[in-house]
Amino acid sequence: MTGLIGIGVFLLPFGLRIWYVERSLKRNGVRVVATCVDRVYDGVSADPKRVLCQYFSEDGRRMRWMVEGPPDFPEVGDPVELIYDARYPGHAQRWTERKFPITLGVGWTSLAGLLITAGTLHVLLT
């Protein structure tokens, strides 16, 4: 059961980092509509995997960011909604409406805490 503690300790920093980024985006996030300017092909694939998008930050600087194609692969010229942290305008991600109150960061952090607690209790009780 010490393996549970190890897995929990391993997952905890990832969960906390994701949680921090999500919270920062919620507080400082700027939503923009970017324009797809090019499709990006990986290796010898005939299908594009990502799209290069262009947007302008609040201070008017032109930014470019790679966007994953799925769930709806945009065409060159299509608008794509992005969100970026106002402190880091060069790092954007695709905007998706959240339907669940529990975010990915909260989920990973909670799972890590649960694994650490369960492993610790098992070690103490045996």
C-alpha angles and dihedrals in degrees: 000000000000083000088070090055091049093050091047092049089048093051097042099079091047092051093046092049093050090046091051093050092047092049091047091051090049092052102035103020120138117198116213137171109236127194121231108236104172143005118235122217121201116218115318095334116138091210123069115243102192140019128226109225131190127209139157123245122226091267092053100256116144111240131188126202136175114238125197110242104226141113091033112005108220124219124231106281094027120127118243125190113233134177127207136178109257089227092055107033093168093065112071136160135195113278114236126173111246114231097179125061093218111080128206092255093052090048095051093044092049092048091050091050092048093050092048091048094047092047093047093048091049092051092047095047097048 
